[in-house]
């Protein structure tokens, strides 16, 4: 059964302004409207990491989508073909921890290829009262 349109929110990440901060604000506003403000901190952190990862390792993030169903799903679509991977970062490394953080916060996460690149998604569990 398809997810009803009132449980899907989409932000196109064109070149206007810093994408991570726009994505965090969009996430915060959407979760507040959905009555899921209690997930804002985790969701904003995941969104920020996924969008930043797309900026660093793909040509550009294209779209952020949030789905509210049995879980809260965060999707970032970009034009890159390479899936993110967990890698070990040395203590002095400035990067390399983003996907570890997503992996720790998410109920589960993954990627899927599209004709234009890929989508990286992560899920946060919802308390049954908010489904």
C-alpha positions as CSV (number, residue, x, y, z in Angstrom):
1,X,0.0,0.0,0.0
2,X,1.5,3.4,-1.0
3,X,2.4,6.0,1.6
4,X,-0.2,8.8,1.7
5,X,1.0,12.1,0.3
6,X,0.5,13.9,3.6
7,X,3.2,11.6,5.1
8,X,5.9,12.5,2.5
9,X,7.9,15.7,2.4
10,X,10.4,16.7,-0.3
11,X,13.0,19.4,-0.5
12,X,14.9,19.9,-3.7
13,X,18.5,20.7,-3.0
14,X,19.3,23.1,-5.8
15,X,22.3,25.5,-5.4
16,X,20.5,28.1,-3.2
17,X,22.2,28.6,0.1
18,X,24.1,26.0,2.2
19,X,22.3,22.7,1.6
20,X,23.0,21.1,5.0
21,X,21.4,24.0,7.0
22,X,18.4,24.2,4.6
23,X,18.0,20.5,5.0
24,X,18.1,20.6,8.8
25,X,15.5,23.5,8.9
26,X,13.3,21.6,6.5
27,X,13.5,18.5,8.7
28,X,12.9,20.4,11.9
29,X,9.8,22.1,10.4
30,X,8.4,18.9,8.9
31,X,8.8,16.9,12.0
32,X,7.2,19.6,14.1
33,X,4.2,19.7,11.7
34,X,3.9,15.9,11.9
35,X,3.9,15.9,15.7
36,X,7.3,14.2,15.8
37,X,9.4,16.9,17.4
38,X,10.9,14.3,19.8
39,X,12.9,12.9,16.8
40,X,14.2,16.2,15.6
41,X,17.7,16.0,17.1
42,X,18.5,12.6,15.7
43,X,16.8,13.3,12.4
44,X,18.6,16.6,11.9
45,X,21.9,15.0,12.6
46,X,21.3,12.1,10.2
47,X,20.1,14.6,7.5
48,X,23.1,16.8,8.0
49,X,25.5,13.8,7.7
50,X,23.8,12.4,4.6
51,X,23.6,15.7,2.8
52,X,27.2,16.6,3.7
53,X,28.3,13.2,2.5
54,X,26.6,13.7,-0.8
55,X,28.2,17.2,-1.2
56,X,31.7,15.7,-0.5
57,X,31.5,12.5,-2.5
58,X,29.0,13.0,-5.3
59,X,28.5,15.8,-7.8
60,X,25.6,17.3,-5.7
61,X,22.7,16.3,-3.5
62,X,19.5,16.5,-5.5
63,X,16.7,15.9,-3.1
64,X,15.9,15.2,0.5
65,X,12.7,13.2,1.2
66,X,11.1,12.3,4.5
67,X,8.6,9.5,4.9
68,X,6.5,8.9,7.9
69,X,5.1,5.4,8.0
70,X,6.1,2.6,10.4
71,X,9.4,4.4,10.7
72,X,10.7,7.8,9.8
73,X,12.7,7.4,6.6
74,X,15.2,10.0,5.5
75,X,16.4,9.8,1.9
76,X,19.1,11.8,0.1
77,X,19.3,11.4,-3.6
78,X,22.5,12.5,-5.4
79,X,24.2,12.0,-8.8
80,X,27.0,9.9,-7.6
81,X,27.2,6.2,-8.3
82,X,29.4,5.0,-5.4
83,X,27.6,3.9,-2.3
84,X,28.9,5.2,1.0
85,X,30.8,2.8,3.2
86,X,31.7,2.6,6.8
87,X,35.4,3.3,7.2
88,X,37.7,3.5,10.1
89,X,38.8,7.1,10.9
90,X,42.0,7.7,12.7
91,X,41.8,9.9,15.8
92,X,43.4,12.9,14.0
93,X,41.2,12.5,10.8
94,X,38.7,15.3,10.3
95,X,36.3,13.1,8.3
96,X,35.2,9.5,8.0
97,X,32.8,9.4,10.9
98,X,29.6,10.5,9.3
99,X,28.3,7.1,8.1
100,X,29.3,5.5,11.4
101,X,27.1,8.1,13.1
102,X,24.2,7.4,10.7
103,X,24.6,3.7,11.4
104,X,24.5,4.2,15.1
105,X,21.4,6.5,15.0
106,X,19.4,4.6,12.4
107,X,17.3,1.5,13.0
108,X,18.7,0.5,9.6
109,X,20.2,2.2,6.6
110,X,21.2,1.4,3.0
111,X,21.5,2.6,-0.6
112,X,19.8,1.9,-3.9
113,X,20.9,2.8,-7.4
114,X,18.8,5.0,-9.6
115,X,19.1,5.9,-13.3
116,X,20.6,9.3,-12.2
117,X,22.8,8.2,-9.3
118,X,21.8,6.8,-6.0
119,X,19.6,7.2,-2.9
120,X,21.0,6.8,0.6
121,X,18.3,6.2,3.2
122,X,18.1,5.7,6.9
123,X,15.2,4.9,9.2
124,X,14.4,6.0,12.7
125,X,11.9,3.9,14.7
126,X,8.7,5.6,15.7
127,X,6.8,5.0,18.9
128,X,3.6,3.2,18.0
129,X,1.6,6.3,19.1
130,X,3.1,8.4,16.3
131,X,2.5,6.0,13.3
